[in-house]
């Protein structure tokens, strides 16, 4: 059978059923004391860390191993690479492992290709313009609307 024990609010000793005293403060917080000595020290606002016989002093001065308080181990985050829309994982890895010189060469080649495309467009426009200029216009009828016919 398990007996329910409460820890003393000041000394942190176990209080077994039928022992100790409860104290309810004005703010509604409930304190459990193992003896009148402890209650008296609490009401005098003495610090439990300063008294050598309390568990708080023993913990503060490293006389007790704090087995209960263990640092929670966090899992190490693992990186997972996924493919992006329009690019496979192999393509991403190839680009990542590419040397800067290779990257610059490819960039220069791409720039040249773009310039060539733009030059072709400009050339095509020039040819089109020259065809328009070279083609003779049909002579317009010399109709002068402001010319009087001589009749009045």
TORTI-558093 format. One record per residue: residue number from 1; residue in one letter; x negated, y, z negated of N, C-alpha, C in turn. Coordinates in pm, whole numbers, plus 50000, padded with zeros to 5 digits. Atoms other than C-alpha are relative to their C-alpha. Last residue first. Layout:
<atoms>
atom seq->NUM	type->a	n.xx->X	n.yy->Y	n.zz->Z	ca.xx->X	ca.yy->Y	ca.zz->Z	c.xx->X	c.yy->Y	c.zz->Z
...
</atoms>
This chain:
<atoms>
atom seq->152	type->x	n.xx->49952	n.yy->49932	n.zz->50118	ca.xx->51849	ca.yy->58078	ca.zz->60914	c.xx->50146	c.yy->50024	c.zz->50005
atom seq->151	type->x	n.xx->49859	n.yy->49961	n.zz->49996	ca.xx->51691	ca.yy->57837	ca.zz->61144	c.xx->50037	c.yy->50066	c.zz->49871
atom seq->150	type->x	n.xx->49984	n.yy->49883	n.zz->49915	ca.xx->51317	ca.yy->57829	ca.zz->61176	c.xx->50145	c.yy->50045	c.zz->50011
atom seq->149	type->x	n.xx->49968	n.yy->50046	n.zz->49865	ca.xx->51276	ca.yy->57477	ca.zz->61045	c.xx->50021	c.yy->50118	c.zz->50096
atom seq->148	type->x	n.xx->49870	n.yy->49955	n.zz->49953	ca.xx->51104	ca.yy->57595	ca.zz->60730	c.xx->50022	c.yy->49957	c.zz->50145
atom seq->147	type->x	n.xx->50011	n.yy->49936	n.zz->49869	ca.xx->50822	ca.yy->57390	ca.zz->60594	c.xx->50140	c.yy->50040	c.zz->50046
atom seq->146	type->x	n.xx->49987	n.yy->49856	n.zz->50016	ca.xx->50858	ca.yy->57320	ca.zz->60225	c.xx->49994	c.yy->50076	c.zz->50134
atom seq->145	type->x	n.xx->49863	n.yy->49967	n.zz->50035	ca.xx->50926	ca.yy->56951	ca.zz->60269	c.xx->50023	c.yy->50150	c.zz->49993
atom seq->144	type->x	n.xx->50011	n.yy->49888	n.zz->50092	ca.xx->50604	ca.yy->56880	ca.zz->60446	c.xx->50141	c.yy->50049	c.zz->49974
atom seq->143	type->x	n.xx->49870	n.yy->49936	n.zz->50015	ca.xx->50614	ca.yy->56538	ca.zz->60599	c.xx->49984	c.yy->50107	c.zz->49896
atom seq->142	type->x	n.xx->50018	n.yy->49859	n.zz->50036	ca.xx->50283	ca.yy->56424	ca.zz->60722	c.xx->50136	c.yy->50068	c.zz->49997
atom seq->141	type->x	n.xx->49933	n.yy->49912	n.zz->49903	ca.xx->50354	ca.yy->56053	ca.zz->60715	c.xx->49986	c.yy->50143	c.zz->49953
atom seq->140	type->x	n.xx->49869	n.yy->49956	n.zz->50046	ca.xx->50102	ca.yy->55878	ca.zz->60500	c.xx->50059	c.yy->50093	c.zz->50103
atom seq->139	type->x	n.xx->49980	n.yy->49856	n.zz->49993	ca.xx->49817	ca.yy->55701	ca.zz->60668	c.xx->50143	c.yy->50035	c.zz->49962
atom seq->138	type->x	n.xx->49909	n.yy->49975	n.zz->49887	ca.xx->49775	ca.yy->55347	ca.zz->60538	c.xx->50028	c.yy->50150	c.zz->50004
atom seq->137	type->x	n.xx->49862	n.yy->49979	n.zz->50038	ca.xx->49480	ca.yy->55338	ca.zz->60306	c.xx->50083	c.yy->50024	c.zz->50125
atom seq->136	type->x	n.xx->49945	n.yy->49870	n.zz->49961	ca.xx->49157	ca.yy->55189	ca.zz->60420	c.xx->50147	c.yy->50008	c.zz->49962
atom seq->135	type->x	n.xx->49881	n.yy->50019	n.zz->49916	ca.xx->49024	ca.yy->54896	ca.zz->60212	c.xx->50058	c.yy->50136	c.zz->50035
atom seq->134	type->x	n.xx->50040	n.yy->50029	n.zz->49862	ca.xx->48676	ca.yy->54979	ca.zz->60085	c.xx->50121	c.yy->49984	c.zz->50093
atom seq->133	type->x	n.xx->50054	n.yy->49878	n.zz->49941	ca.xx->48799	ca.yy->55145	ca.zz->59765	c.xx->49970	c.yy->49978	c.zz->50148
atom seq->132	type->x	n.xx->49892	n.yy->49901	n.zz->49992	ca.xx->49021	ca.yy->54852	ca.zz->59667	c.xx->49952	c.yy->50126	c.zz->50071
atom seq->131	type->x	n.xx->49908	n.yy->50048	n.zz->49897	ca.xx->48751	ca.yy->54596	ca.zz->59750	c.xx->50113	c.yy->50101	c.zz->50020
atom seq->130	type->x	n.xx->50063	n.yy->49971	n.zz->49871	ca.xx->48497	ca.yy->54799	ca.zz->59549	c.xx->50089	c.yy->49954	c.zz->50116
atom seq->129	type->x	n.xx->49991	n.yy->49855	n.zz->49975	ca.xx->48727	ca.yy->54797	ca.zz->59251	c.xx->49945	c.yy->50033	c.zz->50138
atom seq->128	type->x	n.xx->49859	n.yy->49970	n.zz->49976	ca.xx->48768	ca.yy->54417	ca.zz->59261	c.xx->50020	c.yy->50147	c.zz->50036
atom seq->127	type->x	n.xx->49970	n.yy->50055	n.zz->49868	ca.xx->48394	ca.yy->54365	ca.zz->59294	c.xx->50144	c.yy->50034	c.zz->50038
atom seq->126	type->x	n.xx->50068	n.yy->49915	n.zz->49901	ca.xx->48336	ca.yy->54595	ca.zz->58997	c.xx->50033	c.yy->49956	c.zz->50142
atom seq->125	type->x	n.xx->49925	n.yy->49875	n.zz->49992	ca.xx->48596	ca.yy->54412	ca.zz->58788	c.xx->49941	c.yy->50092	c.zz->50106
atom seq->124	type->x	n.xx->49874	n.yy->50031	n.zz->49931	ca.xx->48434	ca.yy->54076	ca.zz->58866	c.xx->50084	c.yy->50126	c.zz->50017
atom seq->123	type->x	n.xx->50031	n.yy->50019	n.zz->49858	ca.xx->48093	ca.yy->54213	ca.zz->58770	c.xx->50128	c.yy->49975	c.zz->50081
atom seq->122	type->x	n.xx->50030	n.yy->49866	n.zz->49948	ca.xx->48228	ca.yy->54338	ca.zz->58435	c.xx->49974	c.yy->49993	c.zz->50151
atom seq->121	type->x	n.xx->49873	n.yy->49927	n.zz->49997	ca.xx->48386	ca.yy->53998	ca.zz->58363	c.xx->49980	c.yy->50138	c.zz->50063
atom seq->120	type->x	n.xx->49921	n.yy->50056	n.zz->49890	ca.xx->48064	ca.yy->53818	ca.zz->58460	c.xx->50132	c.yy->50075	c.zz->50013
atom seq->119	type->x	n.xx->50058	n.yy->49948	n.zz->49875	ca.xx->47865	ca.yy->54051	ca.zz->58232	c.xx->50078	c.yy->49949	c.zz->50121
atom seq->118	type->x	n.xx->49957	n.yy->49860	n.zz->49988	ca.xx->48096	ca.yy->53971	ca.zz->57940	c.xx->49950	c.yy->50062	c.zz->50130
atom seq->117	type->x	n.xx->49857	n.yy->50000	n.zz->49972	ca.xx->48047	ca.yy->53597	ca.zz->57996	c.xx->50052	c.yy->50142	c.zz->50020
atom seq->116	type->x	n.xx->49983	n.yy->50043	n.zz->49861	ca.xx->47670	ca.yy->53643	ca.zz->58018	c.xx->50147	c.yy->50001	c.zz->50040
atom seq->115	type->x	n.xx->50040	n.yy->49888	n.zz->49913	ca.xx->47669	ca.yy->53843	ca.zz->57695	c.xx->50019	c.yy->49966	c.zz->50147
atom seq->114	type->x	n.xx->49894	n.yy->49900	n.zz->50010	ca.xx->47866	ca.yy->53569	ca.zz->57516	c.xx->49969	c.yy->50118	c.zz->50091
atom seq->113	type->x	n.xx->49886	n.yy->50054	n.zz->49928	ca.xx->47619	ca.yy->53304	ca.zz->57637	c.xx->50116	c.yy->50099	c.zz->50001
atom seq->112	type->x	n.xx->50030	n.yy->49990	n.zz->49856	ca.xx->47325	ca.yy->53514	ca.zz->57526	c.xx->50120	c.yy->49954	c.zz->50083
atom seq->111	type->x	n.xx->49993	n.yy->49857	n.zz->49964	ca.xx->47478	ca.yy->53555	ca.zz->57178	c.xx->49976	c.yy->50019	c.zz->50150
atom seq->110	type->x	n.xx->49858	n.yy->49964	n.zz->49999	ca.xx->47541	ca.yy->53178	ca.zz->57152	c.xx->50017	c.yy->50146	c.zz->50041
atom seq->109	type->x	n.xx->49941	n.yy->50062	n.zz->49882	ca.xx->47182	ca.yy->53103	ca.zz->57249	c.xx->50148	c.yy->50038	c.zz->50014
atom seq->108	type->x	n.xx->50047	n.yy->49925	n.zz->49883	ca.xx->47056	ca.yy->53352	ca.zz->56990	c.xx->50062	c.yy->49946	c.zz->50129
atom seq->107	type->x	n.xx->49933	n.yy->49870	n.zz->50004	ca.xx->47271	ca.yy->53192	ca.zz->56720	c.xx->49962	c.yy->50085	c.zz->50121
atom seq->106	type->x	n.xx->49862	n.yy->50022	n.zz->49957	ca.xx->47151	ca.yy->52844	ca.zz->56816	c.xx->50077	c.yy->50131	c.zz->50005
atom seq->105	type->x	n.xx->50002	n.yy->50033	n.zz->49856	ca.xx->46790	ca.yy->52956	ca.zz->56795	c.xx->50141	c.yy->49983	c.zz->50054
atom seq->104	type->x	n.xx->50024	n.yy->49874	n.zz->49927	ca.xx->46853	ca.yy->53125	ca.zz->56458	c.xx->49999	c.yy->49975	c.zz->50151
atom seq->103	type->x	n.xx->49878	n.yy->49921	n.zz->50009	ca.xx->47008	ca.yy->52806	ca.zz->56316	c.xx->49987	c.yy->50129	c.zz->50080
atom seq->102	type->x	n.xx->49903	n.yy->50061	n.zz->49908	ca.xx->46717	ca.yy->52598	ca.zz->56435	c.xx->50127	c.yy->50083	c.zz->50005
atom seq->101	type->x	n.xx->50049	n.yy->49974	n.zz->49864	ca.xx->46473	ca.yy->52836	ca.zz->56265	c.xx->50099	c.yy->49947	c.zz->50104
atom seq->100	type->x	n.xx->49968	n.yy->49863	n.zz->49958	ca.xx->46681	ca.yy->52834	ca.zz->55943	c.xx->49956	c.yy->50032	c.zz->50144
atom seq->99	type->x	n.xx->50106	n.yy->49906	n.zz->50038	ca.xx->46663	ca.yy->52452	ca.zz->55917	c.xx->50035	c.yy->50140	c.zz->50051
atom seq->98	type->x	n.xx->50066	n.yy->49935	n.zz->49887	ca.xx->46986	ca.yy->52251	ca.zz->55938	c.xx->49896	c.yy->50101	c.zz->49949
atom seq->97	type->x	n.xx->50139	n.yy->50046	n.zz->49997	ca.xx->47072	ca.yy->52039	ca.zz->55633	c.xx->49918	c.yy->50064	c.zz->50111
atom seq->96	type->x	n.xx->50061	n.yy->49971	n.zz->50130	ca.xx->47396	ca.yy->52230	ca.zz->55566	c.xx->49851	c.yy->49967	c.zz->50001
atom seq->95	type->x	n.xx->50025	n.yy->49854	n.zz->50007	ca.xx->47494	ca.yy->52230	ca.zz->55934	c.xx->49929	c.yy->50038	c.zz->49871
atom seq->94	type->x	n.xx->50102	n.yy->49968	n.zz->49900	ca.xx->47451	ca.yy->51853	ca.zz->55958	c.xx->49965	c.yy->50149	c.zz->49993
atom seq->93	type->x	n.xx->50130	n.yy->50044	n.zz->50052	ca.xx->47638	ca.yy->51801	ca.zz->55628	c.xx->49888	c.yy->50034	c.zz->50098
atom seq->92	type->x	n.xx->50035	n.yy->49912	n.zz->50114	ca.xx->47933	ca.yy->52010	ca.zz->55752	c.xx->49861	c.yy->49965	c.zz->49948
atom seq->91	type->x	n.xx->50036	n.yy->49870	n.zz->49942	ca.xx->47942	ca.yy->51825	ca.zz->56086	c.xx->49955	c.yy->50098	c.zz->49891
atom seq->90	type->x	n.xx->50130	n.yy->50018	n.zz->49936	ca.xx->47938	ca.yy->51488	ca.zz->55910	c.xx->49949	c.yy->50133	c.zz->50057
atom seq->89	type->x	n.xx->50100	n.yy->49998	n.zz->50106	ca.xx->48223	ca.yy->51602	ca.zz->55682	c.xx->49859	c.yy->49985	c.zz->50057
atom seq->88	type->x	n.xx->50016	n.yy->50126	n.zz->50072	ca.xx->48434	ca.yy->51682	ca.zz->55985	c.xx->49891	c.yy->50014	c.zz->49894
atom seq->87	type->x	n.xx->50141	n.yy->50038	n.zz->50012	ca.xx->48532	ca.yy->52033	ca.zz->56090	c.xx->49990	c.yy->49872	c.zz->49917
atom seq->86	type->x	n.xx->50075	n.yy->49961	n.zz->49881	ca.xx->48864	ca.yy->52169	ca.zz->56218	c.xx->49853	c.yy->49962	c.zz->49995
atom seq->85	type->x	n.xx->49920	n.yy->50009	n.zz->49878	ca.xx->49033	ca.yy->52159	ca.zz->55880	c.xx->49917	c.yy->50051	c.zz->50117
atom seq->84	type->x	n.xx->49917	n.yy->49881	n.zz->49985	ca.xx->48761	ca.yy->52120	ca.zz->55619	c.xx->50076	c.yy->49985	c.zz->50130
atom seq->83	type->x	n.xx->50001	n.yy->49939	n.zz->49867	ca.xx->48619	ca.yy->51780	ca.zz->55525	c.xx->50096	c.yy->50120	c.zz->50001
atom seq->82	type->x	n.xx->49892	n.yy->50044	n.zz->49914	ca.xx->48573	ca.yy->51707	ca.zz->55159	c.xx->49990	c.yy->50073	c.zz->50132
atom seq->81	type->x	n.xx->49985	n.yy->49921	n.zz->49878	ca.xx->48272	ca.yy->51723	ca.zz->54936	c.xx->50108	c.yy->49940	c.zz->50086
atom seq->80	type->x	n.xx->49953	n.yy->50084	n.zz->49891	ca.xx->48303	ca.yy->51596	ca.zz->54583	c.xx->50018	c.yy->50088	c.zz->50122
atom seq->79	type->x	n.xx->49961	n.yy->49928	n.zz->49880	ca.xx->48106	ca.yy->51756	ca.zz->54305	c.xx->50038	c.yy->49900	c.zz->50108
atom seq->78	type->x	n.xx->50061	n.yy->50057	n.zz->49880	ca.xx->48103	ca.yy->51581	ca.zz->53972	c.xx->50054	c.yy->50074	c.zz->50121
atom seq->77	type->x	n.xx->49919	n.yy->49985	n.zz->49879	ca.xx->48167	ca.yy->51765	ca.zz->53651	c.xx->49925	c.yy->49945	c.zz->50119
atom seq->76	type->x	n.xx->50074	n.yy->49921	n.zz->49902	ca.xx->47989	ca.yy->51625	ca.zz->53351	c.xx->50082	c.yy->50006	c.zz->50128
atom seq->75	type->x	n.xx->50044	n.yy->50075	n.zz->49884	ca.xx->48240	ca.yy->51508	ca.zz->53100	c.xx->49928	c.yy->50092	c.zz->50096
atom seq->74	type->x	n.xx->49928	n.yy->49964	n.zz->49879	ca.xx->48252	ca.yy->51700	ca.zz->52778	c.xx->49944	c.yy->49917	c.zz->50116
atom seq->73	type->x	n.xx->50083	n.yy->50006	n.zz->49881	ca.xx->48146	ca.yy->51543	ca.zz->52456	c.xx->50085	c.yy->50033	c.zz->50122
atom seq->72	type->x	n.xx->49932	n.yy->50071	n.zz->49891	ca.xx->48336	ca.yy->51656	ca.zz->52154	c.xx->49914	c.yy->50007	c.zz->50124
atom seq->71	type->x	n.xx->49991	n.yy->49916	n.zz->49882	ca.xx->48099	ca.yy->51753	ca.zz->51876	c.xx->50066	c.yy->49918	c.zz->50111
atom seq->70	type->x	n.xx->50087	n.yy->50042	n.zz->49892	ca.xx->48177	ca.yy->51552	ca.zz->51571	c.xx->50022	c.yy->50090	c.zz->50119
atom seq->69	type->x	n.xx->50010	n.yy->49896	n.zz->49897	ca.xx->48318	ca.yy->51686	ca.zz->51248	c.xx->49897	c.yy->49954	c.zz->50103
atom seq->68	type->x	n.xx->49868	n.yy->49976	n.zz->49944	ca.xx->48422	ca.yy->51388	ca.zz->51040	c.xx->49994	c.yy->50099	c.zz->50116
atom seq->67	type->x	n.xx->49970	n.yy->50104	n.zz->49902	ca.xx->48068	ca.yy->51272	ca.zz->50986	c.xx->50132	c.yy->50028	c.zz->50071
atom seq->66	type->x	n.xx->49866	n.yy->49974	n.zz->49946	ca.xx->47969	ca.yy->51598	ca.zz->50816	c.xx->50028	c.yy->49901	c.zz->50111
atom seq->65	type->x	n.xx->49999	n.yy->50011	n.zz->49855	ca.xx->47678	ca.yy->51463	ca.zz->50619	c.xx->50143	c.yy->50024	c.zz->50047
atom seq->64	type->x	n.xx->49909	n.yy->50101	n.zz->49945	ca.xx->47692	ca.yy->51597	ca.zz->50269	c.xx->49984	c.yy->49997	c.zz->50151
atom seq->63	type->x	n.xx->50017	n.yy->50117	n.zz->50087	ca.xx->47414	ca.yy->51779	ca.zz->50084	c.xx->50087	c.yy->49885	c.zz->50049
atom seq->62	type->x	n.xx->50038	n.yy->50118	n.zz->49925	ca.xx->47385	ca.yy->52036	ca.zz->50364	c.xx->49965	c.yy->49879	c.zz->49912
atom seq->61	type->x	n.xx->50142	n.yy->50023	n.zz->50024	ca.xx->47400	ca.yy->52343	ca.zz->50141	c.xx->49949	c.yy->49869	c.zz->50058
atom seq->60	type->x	n.xx->50073	n.yy->49879	n.zz->49961	ca.xx->47734	ca.yy->52456	ca.zz->50284	c.xx->49849	c.yy->49982	c.zz->49986
atom seq->59	type->x	n.xx->50001	n.yy->49993	n.zz->49854	ca.xx->47876	ca.yy->52102	ca.zz->50266	c.xx->49915	c.yy->50118	c.zz->50048
atom seq->58	type->x	n.xx->50079	n.yy->50112	n.zz->49951	ca.xx->47775	ca.yy->52060	ca.zz->49901	c.xx->49991	c.yy->50002	c.zz->50153
atom seq->57	type->x	n.xx->50142	n.yy->49969	n.zz->50025	ca.xx->47903	ca.yy->52407	ca.zz->49813	c.xx->49912	c.yy->49892	c.zz->50058
atom seq->56	type->x	n.xx->50036	n.yy->49890	n.zz->49909	ca.xx->48241	ca.yy->52336	ca.zz->49982	c.xx->49852	c.yy->50036	c.zz->49984
atom seq->55	type->x	n.xx->50037	n.yy->50061	n.zz->49872	ca.xx->48264	ca.yy->52000	ca.zz->49803	c.xx->49955	c.yy->50107	c.zz->50100
atom seq->54	type->x	n.xx->49895	n.yy->50011	n.zz->49899	ca.xx->48265	ca.yy->52181	ca.zz->49471	c.xx->49946	c.yy->49937	c.zz->50129
atom seq->53	type->x	n.xx->49924	n.yy->50124	n.zz->50013	ca.xx->48029	ca.yy->52108	ca.zz->49182	c.xx->50110	c.yy->49984	c.zz->50105
atom seq->52	type->x	n.xx->50074	n.yy->50119	n.zz->49955	ca.xx->47769	ca.yy->52369	ca.zz->49278	c.xx->50080	c.yy->49872	c.zz->49996
atom seq->51	type->x	n.xx->49998	n.yy->50094	n.zz->50112	ca.xx->48003	ca.yy->52669	ca.zz->49259	c.xx->49946	c.yy->49865	c.zz->50044
atom seq->50	type->x	n.xx->50099	n.yy->49958	n.zz->50102	ca.xx->47912	ca.yy->52950	ca.zz->49502	c.xx->49991	c.yy->49902	c.zz->49883
atom seq->49	type->x	n.xx->50135	n.yy->50024	n.zz->49947	ca.xx->48085	ca.yy->52786	ca.zz->49803	c.xx->49894	c.yy->50033	c.zz->49896
atom seq->48	type->x	n.xx->50032	n.yy->50140	n.zz->50026	ca.xx->48413	ca.yy->52770	ca.zz->49607	c.xx->49859	c.yy->49967	c.zz->50046
atom seq->47	type->x	n.xx->50024	n.yy->50072	n.zz->49876	ca.xx->48427	ca.yy->53148	ca.zz->49602	c.xx->49953	c.yy->49859	c.zz->49967
atom seq->46	type->x	n.xx->50137	n.yy->50051	n.zz->49993	ca.xx->48584	ca.yy->53298	ca.zz->49293	c.xx->49986	c.yy->49921	c.zz->50130
atom seq->45	type->x	n.xx->50057	n.yy->49979	n.zz->49866	ca.xx->48907	ca.yy->53490	ca.zz->49351	c.xx->49850	c.yy->49964	c.zz->50006
atom seq->44	type->x	n.xx->50104	n.yy->49898	n.zz->50025	ca.xx->48998	ca.yy->53495	ca.zz->48982	c.xx->49926	c.yy->50037	c.zz->50129
atom seq->43	type->x	n.xx->49931	n.yy->49874	n.zz->50028	ca.xx->49319	ca.yy->53317	ca.zz->49088	c.xx->49903	c.yy->50113	c.zz->49965
atom seq->42	type->x	n.xx->49937	n.yy->49954	n.zz->49877	ca.xx->49112	ca.yy->53038	ca.zz->49250	c.xx->50064	c.yy->50137	c.zz->49979
atom seq->41	type->x	n.xx->50108	n.yy->49949	n.zz->49915	ca.xx->48892	ca.yy->53004	ca.zz->48940	c.xx->50055	c.yy->50056	c.zz->50132
atom seq->40	type->x	n.xx->50049	n.yy->49876	n.zz->50061	ca.xx->49203	ca.yy->52970	ca.zz->48721	c.xx->49891	c.yy->50064	c.zz->50086
atom seq->39	type->x	n.xx->49896	n.yy->49898	n.zz->49977	ca.xx->49360	ca.yy->52712	ca.zz->48952	c.xx->49953	c.yy->50134	c.zz->49948
atom seq->38	type->x	n.xx->50006	n.yy->49967	n.zz->49858	ca.xx->49036	ca.yy->52509	ca.zz->48951	c.xx->50099	c.yy->50111	c.zz->50032
atom seq->37	type->x	n.xx->50130	n.yy->49934	n.zz->49979	ca.xx->49017	ca.yy->52511	ca.zz->48570	c.xx->49991	c.yy->50049	c.zz->50145
atom seq->36	type->x	n.xx->49980	n.yy->49859	n.zz->50037	ca.xx->49390	ca.yy->52432	ca.zz->48551	c.xx->49871	c.yy->50079	c.zz->50018
atom seq->35	type->x	n.xx->50000	n.yy->49972	n.zz->50144	ca.xx->49324	ca.yy->52109	ca.zz->48741	c.xx->50024	c.yy->50148	c.zz->49975
atom seq->34	type->x	n.xx->50019	n.yy->50125	n.zz->50074	ca.xx->49357	ca.yy->51936	ca.zz->49081	c.xx->50006	c.yy->50023	c.zz->49849
atom seq->33	type->x	n.xx->50118	n.yy->49995	n.zz->50087	ca.xx->49504	ca.yy->52240	ca.zz->49258	c.xx->49994	c.yy->49872	c.zz->49917
atom seq->32	type->x	n.xx->50000	n.yy->50111	n.zz->50095	ca.xx->49736	ca.yy->52235	ca.zz->49560	c.xx->49871	c.yy->50007	c.zz->49919
atom seq->31	type->x	n.xx->50133	n.yy->50045	n.zz->50039	ca.xx->49809	ca.yy->52560	ca.zz->49745	c.xx->50015	c.yy->49887	c.zz->49899
atom seq->30	type->x	n.xx->50002	n.yy->50088	n.zz->50116	ca.xx->50131	ca.yy->52644	ca.zz->49933	c.xx->49858	c.yy->49950	c.zz->49977
atom seq->29	type->x	n.xx->50098	n.yy->50106	n.zz->49985	ca.xx->50151	ca.yy->52945	ca.zz->50164	c.xx->49991	c.yy->49919	c.zz->49870
atom seq->28	type->x	n.xx->49936	n.yy->50127	n.zz->49968	ca.xx->50477	ca.yy->53139	ca.zz->50138	c.xx->49902	c.yy->49885	c.zz->50017
atom seq->27	type->x	n.xx->49986	n.yy->50010	n.zz->49854	ca.xx->50325	ca.yy->53489	ca.zz->50158	c.xx->50060	c.yy->49866	c.zz->50044
atom seq->26	type->x	n.xx->49893	n.yy->49910	n.zz->49954	ca.xx->50395	ca.yy->53538	ca.zz->49789	c.xx->50023	c.yy->49988	c.zz->50150
atom seq->25	type->x	n.xx->50035	n.yy->49858	n.zz->50001	ca.xx->50181	ca.yy->53234	ca.zz->49700	c.xx->50117	c.yy->50082	c.zz->50055
atom seq->24	type->x	n.xx->49950	n.yy->49935	n.zz->49879	ca.xx->50322	ca.yy->52889	ca.zz->49619	c.xx->49971	c.yy->50149	c.zz->49989
atom seq->23	type->x	n.xx->49982	n.yy->49855	n.zz->50018	ca.xx->50114	ca.yy->52695	ca.zz->49370	c.xx->50045	c.yy->50059	c.zz->50133
atom seq->22	type->x	n.xx->49975	n.yy->49927	n.zz->49877	ca.xx->50133	ca.yy->52318	ca.zz->49334	c.xx->50015	c.yy->50147	c.zz->49967
atom seq->21	type->x	n.xx->49894	n.yy->49900	n.zz->50005	ca.xx->49974	ca.yy->52136	ca.zz->49041	c.xx->50011	c.yy->50071	c.zz->50134
atom seq->20	type->x	n.xx->50012	n.yy->49871	n.zz->49934	ca.xx->49754	ca.yy->51836	ca.zz->48989	c.xx->50124	c.yy->50087	c.zz->49993
atom seq->19	type->x	n.xx->50108	n.yy->49911	n.zz->50048	ca.xx->49824	ca.yy->51474	ca.zz->48905	c.xx->50011	c.yy->50134	c.zz->50071
atom seq->18	type->x	n.xx->49986	n.yy->49984	n.zz->50146	ca.xx->50132	ca.yy->51253	ca.zz->48935	c.xx->49893	c.yy->50088	c.zz->49941
atom seq->17	type->x	n.xx->49864	n.yy->49971	n.zz->50048	ca.xx->50040	ca.yy->51135	ca.zz->49287	c.xx->50007	c.yy->50004	c.zz->49847
atom seq->16	type->x	n.xx->49912	n.yy->50116	n.zz->49993	ca.xx->49666	ca.yy->51148	ca.zz->49354	c.xx->50137	c.yy->50035	c.zz->49944
atom seq->15	type->x	n.xx->49902	n.yy->49993	n.zz->50110	ca.xx->49479	ca.yy->51472	ca.zz->49421	c.xx->50097	c.yy->49884	c.zz->50020
atom seq->14	type->x	n.xx->49869	n.yy->50061	n.zz->49974	ca.xx->49169	ca.yy->51417	ca.zz->49631	c.xx->50088	c.yy->50012	c.zz->49876
atom seq->13	type->x	n.xx->49990	n.yy->50136	n.zz->50052	ca.xx->48884	ca.yy->51664	ca.zz->49572	c.xx->50140	c.yy->49947	c.zz->50032
atom seq->12	type->x	n.xx->49988	n.yy->50099	n.zz->49893	ca.xx->48861	ca.yy->51966	ca.zz->49806	c.xx->49995	c.yy->49856	c.zz->49950
atom seq->11	type->x	n.xx->50116	n.yy->50089	n.zz->50014	ca.xx->48746	ca.yy->52195	ca.zz->49520	c.xx->49993	c.yy->49893	c.zz->50109
atom seq->10	type->x	n.xx->50122	n.yy->49932	n.zz->50043	ca.xx->48972	ca.yy->52490	ca.zz->49603	c.xx->49879	c.yy->49907	c.zz->50002
atom seq->9	type->x	n.xx->50026	n.yy->49885	n.zz->49915	ca.xx->49274	ca.yy->52371	ca.zz->49802	c.xx->49869	c.yy->50071	c.zz->49965
atom seq->8	type->x	n.xx->49995	n.yy->49879	n.zz->50083	ca.xx->49265	ca.yy->52028	ca.zz->49636	c.xx->49960	c.yy->50118	c.zz->50088
atom seq->7	type->x	n.xx->50128	n.yy->49943	n.zz->50041	ca.xx->49321	ca.yy->51762	ca.zz->49901	c.xx->50023	c.yy->50126	c.zz->49917
atom seq->6	type->x	n.xx->50017	n.yy->49865	n.zz->49945	ca.xx->49655	ca.yy->51579	ca.zz->49896	c.xx->49862	c.yy->50050	c.zz->49961
atom seq->5	type->x	n.xx->50081	n.yy->49907	n.zz->50080	ca.xx->49684	ca.yy->51204	ca.zz->49845	c.xx->49990	c.yy->50132	c.zz->50073
atom seq->4	type->x	n.xx->50020	n.yy->49871	n.zz->49934	ca.xx->49957	ca.yy->50972	ca.zz->49970	c.xx->49923	c.yy->50091	c.zz->49907
atom seq->3	type->x	n.xx->49946	n.yy->49890	n.zz->50081	ca.xx->49912	ca.yy->50622	ca.zz->49839	c.xx->49967	c.yy->50131	c.zz->50068
atom seq->2	type->x	n.xx->50076	n.yy->49877	n.zz->49989	ca.xx->49874	ca.yy->50344	ca.zz->50093	c.xx->50066	c.yy->50107	c.zz->49914
atom seq->1	type->x	n.xx->49917	n.yy->49882	n.zz->50000	ca.xx->50000	ca.yy->50000	ca.zz->50000	c.xx->49912	c.yy->50124	c.zz->50000
</atoms>
